[in-house]
């Protein structure tokens, strides 16, 4: 064990957070935690992890669930393709691997939704196999430790950082070492205001020596963000049924539920929305526009969604409203359906508005 490995190991034993997947480093727990933590910080992810294992305590339980149940449990984390892959992976392990995760990297990478990073995490933490894990925290730590200006999201950078992580790996204790690297980046070598003056790795850190800590890591500019305008139609009949749409196109929210929508590439006035063909196909001629909501802005990695909700009251739905994956749902049963965070935000604020005016 070299000096850097020893420093990290000592720091980790003293400072590591007590987490359930560390107490019980089973492949199921490690895999589930890593997939969830790709989406969020530990503070929020812990709640999701606990809810998942409380509902599905074993891999076979998760595999037996429906996709809709899994999407509902995942609600609020975003990147719903990862939830779908999580569910498919559970079924794949049950059907093709006899209910047990493989121990080797290449076999793990054959599973749905498991890439280099997650495979290395499972293999090293659950099976103590000598594979280095490189996540965002590790990229930052290595970039500063070796003062690397190659962008972390370039092809060259990915290769360089993988080689450095492998060279630094403690092969006798790979699981502990990987967790120490990730934990050190998460708690000490943080993006903003890292505590360099009291850092146990200060003497080994080239970025500290060269005064480039805040310039590392380097990242290539992001892809251009696309703006989408969503004019949602919240259509309610006299029996308090609401029109919901199950999304089935190959979009960000496939198999989630939202409201029928008039989408545009620019902001539309209420008059333009009400005259749109998509609106006319769904809403009977006799309708009452109850309210137009304030604008909701929802930022995703490559998209900005600008949404307005048109609350509409009608007597009866048109027969055509049963087409295009649209269904009628009692208002008090909306909570049963997996919905995007944007829709949840609207429903929450709308509920608070009703309460404050009652």
Secondary structure, DSSP 8 states (H G I E B T S, - for coil): --HHHHHHHHHHHHH----HHHHT--HHHHHHHHHHHTTS-HHHHHHHHHHHHHH--SHHHHHHS-HHHHHHHHTTS--HHHHHHHHHHHHHHHHHSTTS--SSHHHHTTSTT--HHHHHHIIIIIH--S-----HHHHHHHHHHTT--S-TTSHHHHHHHHHHHHHH--TTSHHHHHHHHHHHHHHTS-SSS--GGG-TTGGG-HHHHHT-GGG-S--------EEEEEEEEEEE-TTSEEEEEE--SSSTTTT-EE-EEEEESS---HHHHHTSHHHHHHS-SSEEEEEE---EEEE-SSEEEEEEEEEEEESS--GGGGSTTEEEEEGGGGGGS-B-HHHHHHHHHHHHHHHHH-
